[in-house]
Amino acid sequence: MPAAVFEERMKAFTDEIKSQPLAQGFDEIFYPGEIEHRREQENLSAGIRLPRDTWADLERIAAEAGLADALGACRATANG
């Protein structure tokens, strides 16, 4: 099957899924993998927030490995 035909069929399929009546209390219908895809796109554009204790662990390990400056540069980039 040509890629264009496959893409057209998948678009029709997802449109059909999305057009179904919503269950009470829900704003949207998600197809399998959609939430994960959205999260991935958000993480790629905005970065991944890490808890403070995780950063502390990374700083300790980086210092032990002589990479504290590299981690500091990474954190500065992540914080804008």
N, C-alpha and C positions, 0 to 999 in steps of 0.2 A: 504494500500500500504506500503510495507516495506520501511524503511528510505533510504536504499541504492538505491532503484529504484527511489524514490522521488529526492534524491540528483543528480542522474544521469540525470533525466529529467530536473531538474533545470539548471544543467551545460549545457546541450544541448540547452536549451532555451536562457540562457544568451550568449552562444557562437553565436547563431543565431542573437541575437540582436546586439552584438558587431561586427559582420561580415558585417553588412549593409554598403552601401556607406555613407561616411561622407558628411554632408552638407558643402557648401563652408564656409570657415572661422572657421571650427571646427576641433579639433584634436582627438576627442573621442566621442563615444556614451555612455551615462550613462543609466542604468536601474533604475527604481524607488528605492530610498533609498541608492543608491551607493555613492553618494556624501556625504550624512550624515554619512554613515558607515566609509568612509575614514576619515572624520573630527573627528569622535569619536575615531578612532584608533590613529590619530595624537595627539589628546588631552590626551589620556591615556598614550602615550609614552613621550610626551614633556610637558604636562601640559597645562593649559588654561591661556593665557595672559589676564590680567585685566588692564583696563585703570587706570591711576594714581588717578583720582578722586574716583574710586571705592575702591582702596586700602586705600585712605585717609578716606573714610567712614567706611571701615572695621576696620581701626586702631582706629578711634574715638569710635566706638561701642565696640570694644574689650577692650579699656581702661575703658570705662564706666562699663563694665561687669567684670572688673578685670582679663581679659584674654589677656592683651597686650603681655606677654611673650610667650604665646601659639601661637599667631598670628605671632610674630616675628620669632619663630622657623619654622613655616609653610612657611613664606616668604623666610627665609634662605635656606630651602630645595628646594623651587621652583626656586631659583636663582642659584642653583648648589653649 
